Amino acid sequence: DLWQTAVKCNPDPEVLRLMAKLGNGFDCASKSEIDIALDTGVDPSRIIYAQPCKTKSHLRYAAERGVKQMTFDNADELYKIKANFPDAELYLRILTDDSTSLCRLSMKFGASMDTAHRLLELALQLELKVVGVSFHVGSGAEDPSAFVKAVQDARLVFDQATEMGHELHTLDVGGGFSEDTFEKFSAILGEALDNYFPPHIRVIAEPGRYYVASAYTLAANIIARRDVPDPVDPSNDAYMLYLNDGVYGNFSNIIFDHQHPQAQILTCANNGEGGVRNGTSSGIAYSIWGPTCDGIDMITQHTVLPGLLDVGDWLCFEDMGAYSKCSATRFNGFTDNHDVIYISSEAGASALLEY
């Protein structure tokens, strides 16, 4: 079995080099991601081009670099692969039920079970090599039964392919894992694999957020503050805090990944014993905003933090390693440049994004 780290989740070269040293392969979706993965020194055989609808030039580039494994889910893609990379090793990506996932993918990718048979026949006619089946139950999956149904469907496709003469040897179970659900989901998935697939079938997975989400903490500076008085009850007074980072920056995971970052106060004592202060039931109410002029640039609608914060103070947000830095933009002229401070400890590697 093999873990394929999803590059899109956090393409930091330091993170990918660590993953490569741990023996992981990489799930790439573009020429650029293939380059980033190969820069770690991994063999091309440890990369899967897991993009069912590929750019022709990127496909030719994969052929030049020897990245043979790739996915497909439609007939046009097979014709494209035949013309540009006929020696590729193909995985048929099948449709799954990802209705309970945070980020659904089935609306964009995946062949239905009715279509799968025809695609396998076409691949045979085109003399293309189908070596496996892949699926993805959606990013941030919440229903473990989706994995079971996907494994059952994959078994049917394996049987159909074998009857036609294809020699399949690998099942790619995709991603969708998080730190909170990994143990539960992997246990259910493992049982389904034992029930439906023999031991000689290679199984690969493509986790991203599971590896990197908790490895990063974001530190952001307060650049402005507004008092929002309650004309009826002064005890309900609140403040609006504006940070130098927002949803168009490293908080893009709020928009793209449906996350809810929780603010903590970052302190730095003279004796070096700095730390964080969490929100409490008794404190001062705040809403937290990004720096742009867009009204949707809101990080937190309401939170209570101890003490009165002012311009120049710092907040920190944990679990900011997934789909944050990688999808930051320069909207409204605010740069996405920031320092990444890498911290090594006995517990492992982590990083602090200081913007």
N, C-alpha and C positions, 0 to 999 in steps of 0.2 A: 504494500500500500504506500501511497505517496501523497504528501501535502503540496499543493500548488498555491503559493501565496498570490492573491489578487493584487497586482501592481497598482491598479487604479485607486485602491483604498488609501494608500500612502506610499508614493514613489520616492521617498527619501532614500538616497543612495546608501546611507549608513544602515537604515532599517533593512534594505534588500541584501546588503552584504552579510548582515547577521543571519538573515533567513537562509541565504545560500550556504553559510558555514554550518548551519544546523541541518543541512541536507534537503532543504525544501526546493521544489521547482517553482515555476512562475506561470501565472495565468495572465496573458497579455492580450490587448485588444487593438493594437496599432503598431506601426513601424517604430515610433518613438519608444513605446513600452518594451518592444522586443530589444531595442538598443540598450535601454536601461538594464534590462535583465541580463543580457549578454555581458554587459560591463562588469557584472559581479564575478565573471569567470565561469559561470555554469555552462555545461554542455548544452547545445541546442535541443538535445533529446529531453531535457528537463523543462522545456517550455511548451505550453499549449497555446495556440493562437485561438483563443476562445471568443471569437467574434463571428457570429453566423453570417453576417453580411459585410464582406470585406472590400476595401478599396483595391482595385486592380494593381496599382503600383506597390501597395503594401504587401499584397499577395506575392508578387514577383520578388520583392525584397526578402520575404520569408524563405522563398525558394533559394535565393542567393546565400542566405545565412544558415541554411540547413534546418530551419524550424519546420518540421514536417507535420506535427500534430496540429489539427485544427478542426473546428466545428462547422456544421452547415445545417440548414433547416428548410431549404427550398430548392426547386429545380434550377432556377437561374444561377444559384451559387455553384451548383455542380458543373454547369456548362462553363462558368468562369474559372473554376478550379481546373477543369480539363484543359482549358486553353493556356493557363498561366502556370500551373503547378501540378501536372498529372501524376507525380510521384508522391503527392501528399498522403498522409495517413488521417483518415476522416472519422469524426465522431458525429453521429446524427443526434442533434439536440431535439428533444421531444418536449411537448407542451406539458405544463404542470398546473395544478390548482394552487395559486399563490394569493388567493383572495384575502388571507389573514396576514399577509406580510406587510411590513412598513413600506417597502419599495417594490412594487409589482413589476415583473419583467415579462410576464406571459402575453401582455398586450402587444409586445414588440417582437419577441423571439419565441421559437419553439414550433415544431411540426406536430400537428394533431395525430392521433393514432390512426385515423383514416388515411392521412397523407403519408405516413411513415412507410407503408408497404410500397407505395408507388415510387418514393424516393430511393428506396433500397434497390428496386428493379432498375431505375434509371442509372444509378451508380454502377450497377453490374453491366449494363449496356455500354456505358462510357468507359468501362474497364478501369474504374477508380477503386481504390482500396479503402473500404470501410472497416475500421478496426474496433469501433466502440460506440457506445451510446452515452449521451450526456443530458443532464437536466439541471435546473436551478429553481428552487421553490420560492425565490424572492429574497431580497436583502432584508434582514431583520425579521426572519420568519417567526411566527408565533404558534403555529399549529404543527406538532410533530407528525400527525397523521398524513400530512402532505408528503413527507419523505417516504412513508410506507407505500402510498398510492403510486408515487413516482417510481419506486423500485419495482413494484408489480408491473407497471407499464413497460419499464425498461426490459424486464424479463421477457415479455411478449415480443418486443422488438428484437431481442437477441435470438429468440426462437425463429422468428420470421427470416431474419438475416441468415441464420445457419441453414435453413431449408433451401434458400436460394443459392448458397455456395460461398457466402461471405464468411470470413474467419475473424470473428470478434473476440477480443481478449481483454478489453478494458471498459469499466464503467466509471464515468465521471459524475459524482453526486453534487457538484457545484458548491455553492456557499450558503449564506443565510444564517450562519452561526454567530452567536454573541457570547460574551463571557458568562452572562446570566443563564443562558439556555444550553450551553454546549454539552454539559454532562448528560442532561436529560435527553436532548435530541440525539446525541451520538449513541446513547444506549439503545434507543428505539430504532435508529437507523442501522446500527450494527446487528440487531436481532433480525431486522427485515432482510439484510444482506445475507445472513446465515441461512435464512429460510428459503431464499429465492435464487441464490447464486453459489456455485461451487467454489472451493478455496482457490482454484487455479486462476480465477478471473481477477485481474488486477483492479483495485479500486483506488481512485484518486479523488481528492476534494480540493476546493478552492476557497478556503477561509481568508478573509481580509480583516474585518473589524475585530475578530476574535484575537488576533495577534497584536494589533496596534492600538486599539481604542484606549485601553487603560495605561498605555505606555507614555502618553503625552499629557502634560498639563499646560494650559494656556494662561499666560499672565498678560493683562491689559491695563493700560493706564487711563485714569479718569481725566478727561480733557475739559469737561464743562459740567455744570450742575444748575438745575432750575428748581426753585421752591414751588410747590403746588399746594397752597393753603386751602383748608376746608373752611368756608365762610361761616358754617354753622357750628362745627365742632373742631376746635384747634387740635384736639388730640388725634384727629384723623389726618393731620398734615402729612404730606409725602414729598418726596424729592424725585426728580428725574435726573439720572446720571447718564452722561454721554462718554463712551469709550473711544479709544483710537482704533478700534476693530469692531466689525459688525457682520451682518449676514452676507454682505458682499465680500467679506474677507474670510477670516478663519472660522467665523460662525456660520459659514455657508452650510454646515451640517444641519442647521435648523430648517433651512429651505429644502435641501436635497435629500436629507436623511432623517427628517422628522425627529430630530433630537431636541432635548430640553436641558441645556447646560445650566448647572446650578452654581451661582456665584458664592465665593468665599472671599473674605478680606485677607489680602496678603500683607503680612507685617515683616519688618526687618529691624530687630533689636540691635542696639549698639554692641552687645556682647556676642553677636552672631547667632543668637538663638531665635531666629525668625520662625515664622510659621503661618498658619491660617486660622481665621476665626469664622466659624460657621454661623449661619442664620439661626435665630432663636425665636421663640414665640413672643418674647418681649424685646422690642427694639424699635428701629426706625424703618418705615416703609419706603421702598424704592421701586421705580421702574427703571430698566436699564436699556440703553439705546446705542446704536452704532453711530459713526461719524458722518454718514452721508445725509443728503437732503431728502432721501426717500422715506416716506412714512412707514413702509414695511420693514425698515431697518431697525427692528426691535428685537432685543435679545431676551429680555424677561419682562413680562407685563406687571408682575407684582412679586416682590420678595421682601422679607424683613431681615435686616442685618443689624448687629450690635454696633452702636456708636454712629456719630455723624461723620459721613465721608465728605471729602472736599477734593477740589482739583489737585492733581498730583498724586493722590492715593492710588493704590493698585488693588485690583481684584484678580482672583485666579479661578479657573474652571478646570476640573479634572475630567478625565476620559475624553480628551479632545484629539486623539490620534487618528480617527477614522473619518474620511470624507470632510476634512476641514481645510488644511493647508492646500491640498491638491486641487480644490475647486475655488480657491480665492481668486478675486478679480481686481482690476484697477478702476472700477466704476467710480465716477464722480471725482476722479483724480487722486483718490486715496491709494497709496501704494500697497502692494501685498508683500513687500519686503519685511523681513523680521529676522531676528536672531534665533537660532535653535541651539540651546545649551544641552549637550549630552551628558548624562549623569550615569556613572557605573556604580553598582553596589553589589553586595553579596546576594541580594534578592533578584538581581538581573539588571537589565538595561532599561533606562527610561529617558524621557526628554522633557525639557521645559521650553515651550514656545513663548518667547518674550517679544512682544510687538511694541 
